[in-house]
């Protein structure tokens, strides 16, 4: 039994889809994740698990803060865009980031801004625990989930 069997099993379990964005030193990166978790209500904490090889890793690790946009049912295009390795110069072409907060994407079900308060090294990933700075419900409807290598609308 190995990592591939684990990956195959978890593909059979639906997971919510978010886009995490971080920015530092003039660099801005985004990544589609299914690992956004509410960790604690008091204090308000959330976490994400990011592979060390992920395109966002270095920016996220240096930034100390990040935004998560919980994607609506009709936002599969955004999920696909941020799941690919896109050169930084074109990653944001045509992407509807909010004007008031460029770490967040327009039209989402909801948004979270978090400050990293703990970084936990776990195998080939790092769990970033974030203190919730703000959260807000968005206009998006339904939910986008990832199941068996494809996005599905709920």
N, CA, C and O atoms as a GROMACS GRO file, in nm:
protein
  616
    1UNK      N    1   0.085  -0.118   0.000
    1UNK     CA    2   0.000   0.000   0.000
    1UNK      C    3   0.089   0.124   0.000
    1UNK      O    4   0.190   0.129   0.071
    2UNK      N    5   0.051   0.225  -0.082
    2UNK     CA    6   0.131   0.346  -0.090
    2UNK      C    7   0.045   0.468  -0.113
    2UNK      O    8  -0.077   0.465  -0.102
    3UNK      N    9   0.113   0.576  -0.147
    3UNK     CA   10   0.047   0.704  -0.167
    3UNK      C   11  -0.056   0.703  -0.279
    3UNK      O   12  -0.158   0.771  -0.270
    4UNK      N   13  -0.030   0.626  -0.385
    4UNK     CA   14  -0.126   0.621  -0.496
    4UNK      C   15  -0.259   0.559  -0.454
    4UNK      O   16  -0.366   0.604  -0.496
    5UNK      N   17  -0.252   0.454  -0.371
    5UNK     CA   18  -0.376   0.392  -0.322
    5UNK      C   19  -0.453   0.490  -0.233
    5UNK      O   20  -0.576   0.497  -0.240
    6UNK      N   21  -0.381   0.565  -0.152
    6UNK     CA   22  -0.446   0.666  -0.067
    6UNK      C   23  -0.512   0.773  -0.153
    6UNK      O   24  -0.626   0.812  -0.128
    7UNK      N   25  -0.440   0.820  -0.252
    7UNK     CA   26  -0.495   0.922  -0.342
    7UNK      C   27  -0.621   0.868  -0.412
    7UNK      O   28  -0.721   0.938  -0.422
    8UNK      N   29  -0.616   0.745  -0.459
    8UNK     CA   30  -0.730   0.685  -0.528
    8UNK      C   31  -0.852   0.674  -0.437
    8UNK      O   32  -0.964   0.701  -0.479
    9UNK      N   33  -0.829   0.635  -0.313
    9UNK     CA   34  -0.941   0.624  -0.219
    9UNK      C   35  -1.004   0.761  -0.193
    9UNK      O   36  -1.127   0.773  -0.195
   10UNK      N   37  -0.922   0.862  -0.169
   10UNK     CA   38  -0.977   0.994  -0.137
   10UNK      C   39  -1.041   1.062  -0.258
   10UNK      O   40  -1.119   1.155  -0.240
   11UNK      N   41  -1.010   1.017  -0.378
   11UNK     CA   42  -1.080   1.069  -0.496
   11UNK      C   43  -1.227   1.029  -0.495
   11UNK      O   44  -1.309   1.092  -0.561
   12UNK      N   45  -1.260   0.924  -0.421
   12UNK     CA   46  -1.398   0.875  -0.414
   12UNK      C   47  -1.480   0.949  -0.310
   12UNK      O   48  -1.600   0.923  -0.294
   13UNK      N   49  -1.418   1.042  -0.239
   13UNK     CA   50  -1.484   1.117  -0.133
   13UNK      C   51  -1.493   1.263  -0.175
   13UNK      O   52  -1.390   1.326  -0.196
   14UNK      N   53  -1.613   1.319  -0.189
   14UNK     CA   54  -1.625   1.457  -0.238
   14UNK      C   55  -1.566   1.557  -0.138
   14UNK      O   56  -1.575   1.541  -0.016
   15UNK      N   57  -1.505   1.660  -0.195
   15UNK     CA   58  -1.445   1.765  -0.113
   15UNK      C   59  -1.482   1.900  -0.172
   15UNK      O   60  -1.487   1.916  -0.294
   16UNK      N   61  -1.506   1.998  -0.086
   16UNK     CA   62  -1.532   2.134  -0.130
   16UNK      C   63  -1.408   2.192  -0.198
   16UNK      O   64  -1.296   2.148  -0.172
   17UNK      N   65  -1.430   2.289  -0.285
   17UNK     CA   66  -1.321   2.346  -0.364
   17UNK      C   67  -1.308   2.495  -0.334
   17UNK      O   68  -1.406   2.570  -0.335
   18UNK      N   69  -1.185   2.536  -0.308
   18UNK     CA   70  -1.154   2.677  -0.282
   18UNK      C   71  -1.031   2.715  -0.364
   18UNK      O   72  -0.956   2.629  -0.410
   19UNK      N   73  -1.012   2.844  -0.379
   19UNK     CA   74  -0.888   2.896  -0.436
   19UNK      C   75  -0.821   2.978  -0.328
   19UNK      O   76  -0.880   3.072  -0.274
   20UNK      N   77  -0.697   2.942  -0.297
   20UNK     CA   78  -0.618   3.014  -0.198
   20UNK      C   79  -0.522   3.105  -0.273
   20UNK      O   80  -0.459   3.064  -0.371
   21UNK      N   81  -0.511   3.229  -0.226
   21UNK     CA   82  -0.423   3.328  -0.289
   21UNK      C   83  -0.336   3.392  -0.183
   21UNK      O   84  -0.382   3.425  -0.074
   22UNK      N   85  -0.209   3.409  -0.216
   22UNK     CA   86  -0.115   3.478  -0.128
   22UNK      C   87  -0.033   3.575  -0.212
   22UNK      O   88  -0.015   3.556  -0.333
   23UNK      N   89   0.016   3.679  -0.146
   23UNK     CA   90   0.094   3.781  -0.217
   23UNK      C   91   0.205   3.833  -0.128
   23UNK      O   92   0.183   3.861  -0.010
   24UNK      N   93   0.325   3.845  -0.185
   24UNK     CA   94   0.438   3.902  -0.111
   24UNK      C   95   0.544   3.949  -0.210
   24UNK      O   96   0.565   3.887  -0.314
   25UNK      N   97   0.609   4.058  -0.176
   25UNK     CA   98   0.720   4.108  -0.258
   25UNK      C   99   0.688   4.123  -0.404
   25UNK      O  100   0.772   4.095  -0.489
   26UNK      N  101   0.566   4.168  -0.437
   26UNK     CA  102   0.527   4.185  -0.576
   26UNK      C  103   0.487   4.057  -0.646
   26UNK      O  104   0.451   4.060  -0.764
   27UNK      N  105   0.494   3.944  -0.576
   27UNK     CA  106   0.452   3.815  -0.634
   27UNK      C  107   0.316   3.778  -0.578
   27UNK      O  108   0.292   3.792  -0.459
   28UNK      N  109   0.229   3.730  -0.666
   28UNK     CA  110   0.095   3.687  -0.627
   28UNK      C  111   0.071   3.550  -0.688
   28UNK      O  112   0.094   3.530  -0.808
   29UNK      N  113   0.025   3.456  -0.606
   29UNK     CA  114   0.003   3.320  -0.655
   29UNK      C  115  -0.129   3.266  -0.602
   29UNK      O  116  -0.171   3.300  -0.492
   30UNK      N  117  -0.192   3.182  -0.681
   30UNK     CA  118  -0.317   3.118  -0.641
   30UNK      C  119  -0.311   2.969  -0.669
   30UNK      O  120  -0.238   2.924  -0.758
   31UNK      N  121  -0.389   2.893  -0.593
   31UNK     CA  122  -0.392   2.748  -0.610
   31UNK      C  123  -0.529   2.695  -0.569
   31UNK      O  124  -0.585   2.737  -0.468
   32UNK      N  125  -0.583   2.604  -0.648
   32UNK     CA  126  -0.706   2.535  -0.613
   32UNK      C  127  -0.676   2.433  -0.504
   32UNK      O  128  -0.582   2.354  -0.517
   33UNK      N  129  -0.756   2.434  -0.398
   33UNK     CA  130  -0.736   2.340  -0.288
   33UNK      C  131  -0.868   2.277  -0.247
   33UNK      O  132  -0.975   2.337  -0.264
   34UNK      N  133  -0.859   2.158  -0.193
   34UNK     CA  134  -0.977   2.093  -0.133
   34UNK      C  135  -0.950   2.066   0.014
   34UNK      O  136  -1.020   1.988   0.078
   35UNK      N  137  -0.848   2.133   0.067
   35UNK     CA  138  -0.807   2.106   0.205
   35UNK      C  139  -0.842   2.217   0.304
   35UNK      O  140  -0.797   2.213   0.418
   36UNK      N  141  -0.922   2.315   0.263
   36UNK     CA  142  -0.962   2.421   0.355
   36UNK      C  143  -1.053   2.362   0.463
   36UNK      O  144  -1.154   2.299   0.433
   37UNK      N  145  -1.015   2.384   0.589
   37UNK     CA  146  -1.088   2.324   0.701
   37UNK      C  147  -1.109   2.427   0.811
   37UNK      O  148  -1.018   2.505   0.842
   38UNK      N  149  -1.227   2.427   0.869
   38UNK     CA  150  -1.253   2.505   0.990
   38UNK      C  151  -1.195   2.426   1.106
   38UNK      O  152  -1.238   2.313   1.131
   39UNK      N  153  -1.098   2.484   1.178
   39UNK     CA  154  -1.026   2.413   1.282
   39UNK      C  155  -1.081   2.445   1.421
   39UNK      O  156  -1.095   2.357   1.505
   40UNK      N  157  -1.114   2.573   1.444
   40UNK     CA  158  -1.159   2.616   1.576
   40UNK      C  159  -1.250   2.736   1.561
   40UNK      O  160  -1.230   2.821   1.473
   41UNK      N  161  -1.351   2.743   1.648
   41UNK     CA  162  -1.441   2.859   1.646
   41UNK      C  163  -1.399   2.966   1.747
   41UNK      O  164  -1.430   3.084   1.729
   42UNK      N  165  -1.328   2.923   1.853
   42UNK     CA  166  -1.283   3.018   1.955
   42UNK      C  167  -1.146   2.976   2.004
   42UNK      O  168  -1.137   2.890   2.092
   43UNK      N  169  -1.039   3.033   1.952
   43UNK     CA  170  -1.036   3.141   1.852
   43UNK      C  171  -1.071   3.087   1.713
   43UNK      O  172  -1.064   2.967   1.688
   44UNK      N  173  -1.108   3.179   1.625
   44UNK     CA  174  -1.144   3.140   1.489
   44UNK      C  175  -1.017   3.104   1.412
   44UNK      O  176  -0.933   3.189   1.385
   45UNK      N  177  -1.005   2.975   1.378
   45UNK     CA  178  -0.890   2.925   1.303
   45UNK      C  179  -0.936   2.838   1.187
   45UNK      O  180  -1.033   2.763   1.198
   46UNK      N  181  -0.865   2.850   1.077
   46UNK     CA  182  -0.886   2.764   0.961
   46UNK      C  183  -0.749   2.710   0.919
   46UNK      O  184  -0.646   2.764   0.961
   47UNK      N  185  -0.748   2.605   0.836
   47UNK     CA  186  -0.620   2.555   0.789
   47UNK      C  187  -0.629   2.510   0.644
   47UNK      O  188  -0.737   2.482   0.592
   48UNK      N  189  -0.513   2.505   0.581
   48UNK     CA  190  -0.498   2.450   0.447
   48UNK      C  191  -0.372   2.363   0.448
   48UNK      O  192  -0.277   2.390   0.521
   49UNK      N  193  -0.374   2.260   0.367
   49UNK     CA  194  -0.259   2.172   0.354
   49UNK      C  195  -0.203   2.190   0.213
   49UNK      O  196  -0.273   2.169   0.114
   50UNK      N  197  -0.075   2.230   0.205
   50UNK     CA  198  -0.014   2.262   0.077
   50UNK      C  199   0.113   2.180   0.058
   50UNK      O  200   0.198   2.176   0.146
   51UNK      N  201   0.125   2.115  -0.057
   51UNK     CA  202   0.245   2.039  -0.090
   51UNK      C  203   0.364   2.132  -0.109
   51UNK      O  204   0.350   2.242  -0.163
   52UNK      N  205   0.478   2.089  -0.064
   52UNK     CA  206   0.600   2.171  -0.075
   52UNK      C  207   0.637   2.201  -0.220
   52UNK      O  208   0.706   2.299  -0.247
   53UNK      N  209   0.592   2.118  -0.312
   53UNK     CA  210   0.623   2.137  -0.454
   53UNK      C  211   0.519   2.224  -0.525
   53UNK      O  212   0.536   2.255  -0.643
   54UNK      N  213   0.414   2.265  -0.455
   54UNK     CA  214   0.308   2.346  -0.517
   54UNK      C  215   0.361   2.482  -0.559
   54UNK      O  216   0.448   2.540  -0.494
   55UNK      N  217   0.308   2.533  -0.668
   55UNK     CA  218   0.353   2.661  -0.722
   55UNK      C  219   0.334   2.777  -0.624
   55UNK      O  220   0.409   2.874  -0.629
   56UNK      N  221   0.237   2.768  -0.536
   56UNK     CA  222   0.208   2.875  -0.440
   56UNK      C  223   0.295   2.867  -0.315
   56UNK      O  224   0.301   2.963  -0.238
   57UNK      N  225   0.360   2.756  -0.293
   57UNK     CA  226   0.422   2.728  -0.163
   57UNK      C  227   0.514   2.839  -0.113
   57UNK      O  228   0.497   2.888  -0.002
   58UNK      N  229   0.610   2.878  -0.193
   58UNK     CA  230   0.709   2.978  -0.148
   58UNK      C  231   0.642   3.113  -0.116
   58UNK      O  232   0.673   3.175  -0.015
   59UNK      N  233   0.551   3.157  -0.202
   59UNK     CA  234   0.482   3.284  -0.180
   59UNK      C  235   0.398   3.276  -0.052
   59UNK      O  236   0.402   3.368   0.029
   60UNK      N  237   0.324   3.168  -0.035
   60UNK     CA  238   0.241   3.150   0.083
   60UNK      C  239   0.325   3.145   0.210
   60UNK      O  240   0.289   3.205   0.312
   61UNK      N  241   0.434   3.075   0.204
   61UNK     CA  242   0.522   3.060   0.320
   61UNK      C  243   0.580   3.195   0.362
   61UNK      O  244   0.594   3.222   0.482
   62UNK      N  245   0.615   3.280   0.266
   62UNK     CA  246   0.673   3.411   0.296
   62UNK      C  247   0.568   3.515   0.333
   62UNK      O  248   0.596   3.606   0.410
   63UNK      N  249   0.447   3.503   0.278
   63UNK     CA  250   0.346   3.609   0.292
   63UNK      C  251   0.296   3.627   0.435
   63UNK      O  252   0.279   3.740   0.481
   64UNK      N  253   0.274   3.518   0.505
   64UNK     CA  254   0.222   3.529   0.641
   64UNK      C  255   0.072   3.556   0.647
   64UNK      O  256   0.015   3.563   0.756
   65UNK      N  257   0.009   3.570   0.533
   65UNK     CA  258  -0.136   3.592   0.526
   65UNK      C  259  -0.185   3.538   0.392
   65UNK      O  260  -0.108   3.528   0.296
   66UNK      N  261  -0.313   3.504   0.386
   66UNK     CA  262  -0.369   3.448   0.264
   66UNK      C  263  -0.521   3.467   0.261
   66UNK      O  264  -0.585   3.492   0.363
   67UNK      N  265  -0.574   3.454   0.143
   67UNK     CA  266  -0.718   3.461   0.124
   67UNK      C  267  -0.768   3.332   0.064
   67UNK      O  268  -0.698   3.268  -0.015
   68UNK      N  269  -0.889   3.293   0.101
   68UNK     CA  270  -0.951   3.173   0.044
   68UNK      C  271  -1.089   3.211  -0.008
   68UNK      O  272  -1.170   3.270   0.064
   69UNK      N  273  -1.115   3.178  -0.133
   69UNK     CA  274  -1.246   3.198  -0.194
   69UNK      C  275  -1.311   3.061  -0.208
   69UNK      O  276  -1.261   2.975  -0.280
   70UNK      N  277  -1.423   3.042  -0.139
   70UNK     CA  278  -1.496   2.915  -0.146
   70UNK      C  279  -1.582   2.920  -0.271
   70UNK      O  280  -1.672   3.002  -0.281
   71UNK      N  281  -1.552   2.832  -0.367
   71UNK     CA  282  -1.612   2.843  -0.499
   71UNK      C  283  -1.757   2.798  -0.505
   71UNK      O  284  -1.799   2.702  -0.441
   72UNK      N  285  -1.832   2.874  -0.585
   72UNK     CA  286  -1.973   2.844  -0.612
   72UNK      C  287  -1.983   2.735  -0.718
   72UNK      O  288  -1.884   2.702  -0.784
   73UNK      N  289  -2.102   2.680  -0.734
   73UNK     CA  290  -2.125   2.569  -0.826
   73UNK      C  291  -2.084   2.601  -0.970
   73UNK      O  292  -2.038   2.513  -1.042
   74UNK      N  293  -2.098   2.727  -1.011
   74UNK     CA  294  -2.069   2.764  -1.150
   74UNK      C  295  -1.925   2.814  -1.171
   74UNK      O  296  -1.897   2.876  -1.274
   75UNK      N  297  -1.834   2.789  -1.077
   75UNK     CA  298  -1.699   2.842  -1.088
   75UNK      C  299  -1.592   2.735  -1.118
   75UNK      O  300  -1.476   2.749  -1.080
   76UNK      N  301  -1.633   2.628  -1.186
   76UNK     CA  302  -1.538   2.521  -1.220
   76UNK      C  303  -1.424   2.574  -1.307
   76UNK      O  304  -1.311   2.526  -1.297
   77UNK      N  305  -1.451   2.672  -1.391
   77UNK     CA  306  -1.346   2.730  -1.477
   77UNK      C  307  -1.233   2.786  -1.391
   77UNK      O  308  -1.116   2.768  -1.424
   78UNK      N  309  -1.268   2.854  -1.282
   78UNK     CA  310  -1.165   2.908  -1.192
   78UNK      C  311  -1.087   2.796  -1.123
   78UNK      O  312  -0.965   2.804  -1.110
   79UNK      N  313  -1.157   2.693  -1.080
   79UNK     CA  314  -1.091   2.580  -1.016
   79UNK      C  315  -0.991   2.516  -1.112
   79UNK      O  316  -0.878   2.485  -1.073
   80UNK      N  317  -1.031   2.496  -1.236
   80UNK     CA  318  -0.941   2.436  -1.335
   80UNK      C  319  -0.822   2.526  -1.362
   80UNK      O  320  -0.709   2.478  -1.374
   81UNK      N  321  -0.847   2.655  -1.373
   81UNK     CA  322  -0.739   2.750  -1.402
   81UNK      C  323  -0.631   2.746  -1.294
   81UNK      O  324  -0.512   2.740  -1.326
   82UNK      N  325  -0.671   2.749  -1.168
   82UNK     CA  326  -0.574   2.755  -1.059
   82UNK      C  327  -0.520   2.617  -1.019
   82UNK      O  328  -0.435   2.608  -0.931
   83UNK      N  329  -0.569   2.511  -1.082
   83UNK     CA  330  -0.515   2.378  -1.054
   83UNK      C  331  -0.400   2.345  -1.150
   83UNK      O  332  -0.326   2.249  -1.128
   84UNK      N  333  -0.385   2.425  -1.255
   84UNK     CA  334  -0.277   2.404  -1.352
   84UNK      C  335  -0.156   2.488  -1.313
   84UNK      O  336  -0.167   2.584  -1.236
   85UNK      N  337  -0.044   2.451  -1.366
   85UNK     CA  338   0.077   2.530  -1.347
   85UNK      C  339   0.077   2.638  -1.455
   85UNK      O  340   0.111   2.612  -1.570
   86UNK      N  341   0.040   2.759  -1.416
   86UNK     CA  342   0.031   2.871  -1.510
   86UNK      C  343   0.143   2.969  -1.478
   86UNK      O  344   0.163   3.001  -1.361
   87UNK      N  345   0.215   3.016  -1.579
   87UNK     CA  346   0.321   3.114  -1.550
   87UNK      C  347   0.265   3.235  -1.474
   87UNK      O  348   0.156   3.282  -1.506
   88UNK      N  349   0.338   3.285  -1.375
   88UNK     CA  350   0.288   3.394  -1.292
   88UNK      C  351   0.241   3.517  -1.369
   88UNK      O  352   0.147   3.584  -1.328
   89UNK      N  353   0.306   3.547  -1.481
   89UNK     CA  354   0.269   3.667  -1.556
   89UNK      C  355   0.130   3.659  -1.617
   89UNK      O  356   0.065   3.762  -1.635
   90UNK      N  357   0.083   3.538  -1.648
   90UNK     CA  358  -0.049   3.525  -1.710
   90UNK      C  359  -0.152   3.460  -1.618
   90UNK      O  360  -0.268   3.443  -1.656
   91UNK      N  361  -0.110   3.423  -1.498
   91UNK     CA  362  -0.204   3.354  -1.408
   91UNK      C  363  -0.327   3.440  -1.379
   91UNK      O  364  -0.435   3.385  -1.355
   92UNK      N  365  -0.314   3.570  -1.381
   92UNK     CA  366  -0.424   3.658  -1.343
   92UNK      C  367  -0.498   3.719  -1.461
   92UNK      O  368  -0.592   3.795  -1.440
   93UNK      N  369  -0.458   3.689  -1.586
   93UNK     CA  370  -0.527   3.741  -1.703
   93UNK      C  371  -0.671   3.690  -1.705
   93UNK      O  372  -0.695   3.570  -1.705
   94UNK      N  373  -0.766   3.783  -1.707
   94UNK     CA  374  -0.908   3.747  -1.715
   94UNK      C  375  -0.967   3.688  -1.588
   94UNK      O  376  -1.078   3.636  -1.591
   95UNK      N  377  -0.896   3.694  -1.477
   95UNK     CA  378  -0.945   3.638  -1.351
   95UNK      C  379  -1.014   3.748  -1.272
   95UNK      O  380  -0.956   3.854  -1.247
   96UNK      N  381  -1.139   3.724  -1.232
   96UNK     CA  382  -1.218   3.827  -1.163
   96UNK      C  383  -1.186   3.839  -1.013
   96UNK      O  384  -1.264   3.795  -0.929
   97UNK      N  385  -1.072   3.900  -0.981
   97UNK     CA  386  -1.038   3.926  -0.841
   97UNK      C  387  -1.120   4.045  -0.792
   97UNK      O  388  -1.151   4.135  -0.870
   98UNK      N  389  -1.152   4.045  -0.665
   98UNK     CA  390  -1.227   4.157  -0.609
   98UNK      C  391  -1.141   4.283  -0.610
   98UNK      O  392  -1.021   4.278  -0.583
   99UNK      N  393  -1.202   4.395  -0.642
   99UNK     CA  394  -1.132   4.523  -0.647
   99UNK      C  395  -1.090   4.566  -0.507
   99UNK      O  396  -0.980   4.618  -0.488
  100UNK      N  397  -1.178   4.543  -0.408
  100UNK     CA  398  -1.150   4.587  -0.271
  100UNK      C  399  -1.051   4.495  -0.199
  100UNK      O  400  -0.991   4.536  -0.099
  101UNK      N  401  -1.034   4.371  -0.249
  101UNK     CA  402  -0.943   4.277  -0.183
  101UNK      C  403  -0.893   4.179  -0.289
  101UNK      O  404  -0.959   4.079  -0.317
  102UNK      N  405  -0.776   4.206  -0.350
  102UNK     CA  406  -0.728   4.125  -0.462
  102UNK      C  407  -0.687   3.981  -0.427
  102UNK      O  408  -0.654   3.904  -0.517
  103UNK      N  409  -0.689   3.944  -0.299
  103UNK     CA  410  -0.663   3.804  -0.264
  103UNK      C  411  -0.788   3.718  -0.279
  103UNK      O  412  -0.782   3.596  -0.266
  104UNK      N  413  -0.902   3.781  -0.308
  104UNK     CA  414  -1.029   3.710  -0.314
  104UNK      C  415  -1.088   3.719  -0.455
  104UNK      O  416  -1.072   3.819  -0.524
  105UNK      N  417  -1.158   3.613  -0.496
  105UNK     CA  418  -1.218   3.606  -0.630
  105UNK      C  419  -1.366   3.643  -0.624
  105UNK      O  420  -1.437   3.604  -0.532
  106UNK      N  421  -1.410   3.716  -0.724
  106UNK     CA  422  -1.550   3.757  -0.731
  106UNK      C  423  -1.643   3.637  -0.746
  106UNK      O  424  -1.603   3.533  -0.799
  107UNK      N  425  -1.766   3.652  -0.698
  107UNK     CA  426  -1.871   3.554  -0.722
  107UNK      C  427  -1.868   3.429  -0.638
  107UNK      O  428  -1.947   3.337  -0.662
  108UNK      N  429  -1.780   3.422  -0.539
  108UNK     CA  430  -1.767   3.302  -0.457
  108UNK      C  431  -1.883   3.288  -0.358
  108UNK      O  432  -1.958   3.383  -0.335
  109UNK      N  433  -1.896   3.170  -0.300
  109UNK     CA  434  -1.994   3.144  -0.195
  109UNK      C  435  -1.956   3.220  -0.068
  109UNK      O  436  -2.041   3.264   0.009
  110UNK      N  437  -1.825   3.233  -0.047
  110UNK     CA  438  -1.777   3.305   0.070
  110UNK      C  439  -1.628   3.327   0.062
  110UNK      O  440  -1.559   3.268  -0.020
  111UNK      N  441  -1.580   3.415   0.152
  111UNK     CA  442  -1.438   3.452   0.152
  111UNK      C  443  -1.383   3.452   0.293
  111UNK      O  444  -1.454   3.484   0.389
  112UNK      N  445  -1.257   3.416   0.304
  112UNK     CA  446  -1.186   3.419   0.432
  112UNK      C  447  -1.050   3.484   0.409
  112UNK      O  448  -0.980   3.451   0.314
  113UNK      N  449  -1.015   3.577   0.496
  113UNK     CA  450  -0.879   3.630   0.502
  113UNK      C  451  -0.819   3.580   0.632
  113UNK      O  452  -0.881   3.590   0.738
  114UNK      N  453  -0.699   3.525   0.625
  114UNK     CA  454  -0.637   3.466   0.743
  114UNK      C  455  -0.490   3.504   0.752
  114UNK      O  456  -0.422   3.524   0.651
  115UNK      N  457  -0.442   3.515   0.875
  115UNK     CA  458  -0.301   3.537   0.903
  115UNK      C  459  -0.244   3.406   0.954
  115UNK      O  460  -0.298   3.347   1.048
  116UNK      N  461  -0.136   3.360   0.895
  116UNK     CA  462  -0.076   3.234   0.938
  116UNK      C  463  -0.023   3.248   1.080
  116UNK      O  464   0.060   3.335   1.109
  117UNK      N  465  -0.071   3.160   1.169
  117UNK     CA  466  -0.027   3.163   1.309
  117UNK      C  467   0.052   3.038   1.346
  117UNK      O  468   0.119   3.034   1.449
  118UNK      N  469   0.044   2.937   1.260
  118UNK     CA  470   0.121   2.816   1.285
  118UNK      C  471   0.147   2.747   1.152
  118UNK      O  472   0.063   2.747   1.062
  119UNK      N  473   0.263   2.689   1.143
  119UNK     CA  474   0.305   2.615   1.024
  119UNK      C  475   0.349   2.478   1.074
  119UNK      O  476   0.442   2.467   1.154
  120UNK      N  477   0.282   2.372   1.026
  120UNK     CA  478   0.311   2.238   1.073
  120UNK      C  479   0.362   2.153   0.956
  120UNK      O  480   0.290   2.130   0.859
  121UNK      N  481   0.487   2.109   0.967
  121UNK     CA  482   0.545   2.022   0.864
  121UNK      C  483   0.492   1.881   0.884
  121UNK      O  484   0.509   1.821   0.990
  122UNK      N  485   0.428   1.827   0.779
  122UNK     CA  486   0.368   1.695   0.786
  122UNK      C  487   0.396   1.622   0.655
  122UNK      O  488   0.335   1.651   0.552
  123UNK      N  489   0.488   1.528   0.659
  123UNK     CA  490   0.522   1.453   0.538
  123UNK      C  491   0.565   1.545   0.426
  123UNK      O  492   0.651   1.630   0.445
  124UNK      N  493   0.504   1.528   0.307
  124UNK     CA  494   0.541   1.610   0.192
  124UNK      C  495   0.458   1.738   0.182
  124UNK      O  496   0.465   1.809   0.081
  125UNK      N  497   0.380   1.768   0.285
  125UNK     CA  498   0.296   1.888   0.289
  125UNK      C  499   0.328   1.973   0.412
  125UNK      O  500   0.397   1.929   0.504
  126UNK      N  501   0.277   2.093   0.409
  126UNK     CA  502   0.281   2.182   0.525
  126UNK      C  503   0.138   2.227   0.550
  126UNK      O  504   0.068   2.269   0.458
  127UNK      N  505   0.095   2.218   0.675
  127UNK     CA  506  -0.037   2.269   0.713
  127UNK      C  507  -0.018   2.411   0.763
  127UNK      O  508   0.058   2.436   0.857
  128UNK      N  509  -0.086   2.503   0.699
  128UNK     CA  510  -0.085   2.643   0.740
  128UNK      C  511  -0.212   2.669   0.820
  128UNK      O  512  -0.322   2.661   0.766
  129UNK      N  513  -0.197   2.699   0.947
  129UNK     CA  514  -0.311   2.732   1.032
  129UNK      C  515  -0.323   2.884   1.032
  129UNK      O  516  -0.226   2.955   1.059
  130UNK      N  517  -0.442   2.932   1.001
  130UNK     CA  518  -0.462   3.076   0.991
  130UNK      C  519  -0.566   3.127   1.090
  130UNK      O  520  -0.672   3.068   1.106
  131UNK      N  521  -0.532   3.238   1.156
  131UNK     CA  522  -0.630   3.309   1.239
  131UNK      C  523  -0.718   3.391   1.145
  131UNK      O  524  -0.668   3.467   1.062
  132UNK      N  525  -0.847   3.374   1.158
  132UNK     CA  526  -0.941   3.443   1.069
  132UNK      C  527  -0.940   3.593   1.100
  132UNK      O  528  -0.974   3.635   1.211
  133UNK      N  529  -0.900   3.670   1.001
  133UNK     CA  530  -0.903   3.815   1.011
  133UNK      C  531  -1.041   3.868   0.973
  133UNK      O  532  -1.093   3.962   1.034
  134UNK      N  533  -1.098   3.806   0.871
  134UNK     CA  534  -1.234   3.840   0.829
  134UNK      C  535  -1.292   3.724   0.751
  134UNK      O  536  -1.220   3.646   0.689
  135UNK      N  537  -1.424   3.714   0.756
  135UNK     CA  538  -1.494   3.618   0.671
  135UNK      C  539  -1.625   3.682   0.630
  135UNK      O  540  -1.681   3.766   0.701
  136UNK      N  541  -1.672   3.640   0.514
  136UNK     CA  542  -1.789   3.705   0.455
  136UNK      C  543  -1.861   3.607   0.362
  136UNK      O  544  -1.796   3.534   0.286
  137UNK      N  545  -1.992   3.606   0.368
  137UNK     CA  546  -2.070   3.527   0.273
  137UNK      C  547  -2.073   3.603   0.142
  137UNK      O  548  -2.081   3.726   0.140
  138UNK      N  549  -2.067   3.530   0.032
  138UNK     CA  550  -2.068   3.591  -0.099
  138UNK      C  551  -2.198   3.563  -0.173
  138UNK      O  552  -2.286   3.496  -0.120
  139UNK      N  553  -2.209   3.612  -0.295
  139UNK     CA  554  -2.332   3.597  -0.373
  139UNK      C  555  -2.344   3.462  -0.443
  139UNK      O  556  -2.451   3.428  -0.494
  140UNK      N  557  -2.236   3.384  -0.447
  140UNK     CA  558  -2.237   3.258  -0.520
  140UNK      C  559  -2.343   3.162  -0.467
  140UNK      O  560  -2.378   3.164  -0.349
  141UNK      N  561  -2.391   3.078  -0.556
  141UNK     CA  562  -2.494   2.981  -0.521
  141UNK      C  563  -2.442   2.839  -0.537
  141UNK      O  564  -2.357   2.813  -0.622
  142UNK      N  565  -2.493   2.749  -0.454
  142UNK     CA  566  -2.452   2.610  -0.462
  142UNK      C  567  -2.309   2.593  -0.416
  142UNK      O  568  -2.251   2.682  -0.355
  143UNK      N  569  -2.253   2.479  -0.446
  143UNK     CA  570  -2.116   2.450  -0.407
  143UNK      C  571  -2.047   2.374  -0.518
  143UNK      O  572  -2.110   2.296  -0.590
  144UNK      N  573  -1.918   2.398  -0.532
  144UNK     CA  574  -1.837   2.321  -0.625
  144UNK      C  575  -1.763   2.216  -0.544
  144UNK      O  576  -1.699   2.248  -0.444
  145UNK      N  577  -1.771   2.090  -0.587
  145UNK     CA  578  -1.700   1.984  -0.517
  145UNK      C  579  -1.612   1.910  -0.617
  145UNK      O  580  -1.635   1.913  -0.738
  146UNK      N  581  -1.511   1.844  -0.563
  146UNK     CA  582  -1.420   1.765  -0.644
  146UNK      C  583  -1.443   1.619  -0.610
  146UNK      O  584  -1.436   1.580  -0.493
  147UNK      N  585  -1.471   1.538  -0.712
  147UNK     CA  586  -1.499   1.396  -0.692
  147UNK      C  587  -1.451   1.318  -0.813
  147UNK      O  588  -1.488   1.348  -0.927
  148UNK      N  589  -1.369   1.220  -0.788
  148UNK     CA  590  -1.321   1.130  -0.893
  148UNK      C  591  -1.261   1.204  -1.013
  148UNK      O  592  -1.298   1.178  -1.127
  149UNK      N  593  -1.168   1.295  -0.984
  149UNK     CA  594  -1.093   1.370  -1.084
  149UNK      C  595  -1.177   1.468  -1.166
  149UNK      O  596  -1.136   1.506  -1.276
  150UNK      N  597  -1.291   1.509  -1.115
  150UNK     CA  598  -1.369   1.609  -1.188
  150UNK      C  599  -1.445   1.696  -1.088
  150UNK      O  600  -1.468   1.659  -0.973
  151UNK      N  601  -1.483   1.812  -1.138
  151UNK     CA  602  -1.561   1.906  -1.057
  151UNK      C  603  -1.708   1.879  -1.080
  151UNK      O  604  -1.751   1.851  -1.192
  152UNK      N  605  -1.786   1.889  -0.974
  152UNK     CA  606  -1.930   1.866  -0.981
  152UNK      C  607  -2.001   1.977  -0.906
  152UNK      O  608  -1.950   2.031  -0.807
  153UNK      N  609  -2.118   2.011  -0.954
  153UNK     CA  610  -2.198   2.116  -0.891
  153UNK      C  611  -2.298   2.054  -0.794
  153UNK      O  612  -2.361   1.953  -0.824
  154UNK      N  613  -2.312   2.117  -0.679
  154UNK     CA  614  -2.417   2.079  -0.583
  154UNK      C  615  -2.511   2.195  -0.564
  154UNK      O  616  -2.606   2.185  -0.488
   0.00000   0.00000   0.00000
